[in-house]
Amino acid sequence: MTNCPGKNLAMMELRDVVARTVCKFDLCLPESTAREFDMEEFMRGTKDCFMATVPDVDVIFAARSTAPR
C-alpha cells in the first residue's frame, strides 16, 4: 500500500469545507423524506468497503440569515 504525501492536507481541507458549510447553512430533510426516513434502514444500507458508502438522502441547504455564535 502506498501513502499519499498530501493526504493529511487533503483531510484538513475537507474538514474545513464541511465545517464552513455547516456554519453557513441550515440543513434539513425535505418533508417527504423526513416523514419516510428510517435510521435503521439507512444504517443497513451503509457499506464499509475501504471507504464507507451510504444510501442517497436528499438534503435542503438554506443560507443562514445570521452567523452562528
N, C-alpha and C positions, 0 to 999 in steps of 0.2 A: 504494500500500500504506500502511496506517495503522499507527502504532505504539501499543501499549498502554502507558500510563504505569505500570501495575502489573506489567508483565511480569517485570522483574528481581526484584521482591519475590516474585512467584509462583514463579519458578525457585529462589530461595533457600529458600523454604518447602518446595518439592518435594524439593530436595536434603537438607534437614533431616529430613523424614519418611522418606525412603529410608534415610538413614544411621542413624536411630534404630531403624528396623525391622530392618536388617541387624545392628545391635549387640545387639538384644534377642532375636532368633530365629535358630535354625539352619535353613537352607533346604536341602531335598533333593528329589530327584525320587522319585515312587513307584516301587517295584521294577519294576512292569510297564513304566512309561515309561522308566526308566533302562536296562532291557535293550534296548528298541527304539529309543532315542534316537539319531538320526544327525545330527551337527552340520552336515554338508554339505547334507543335505536341509532342515534347519531354515533355514540361511542362504539356500538357493534360494527358500524361502517368504517371506523378508523382502522387503518392498517399500518403496521410498523414494518417497513421494508427498506432498511438503511436510512431512509428519510420517512417521517410519518406522512401518510396521506389521509385526508379526511374527506367526507362527502361534501358536495357543494351545498352552501347555505347562502341565500340571498340576504344582504345586509344593506341598510339605508345609512348613508353618511349625510348628516345635516350639520352645516357650519355652525359653530357656537357663536352666540351674539357677544359673549363676554369671555375674557381669558380666565382659565381656571386659577384657583387660589393656591 
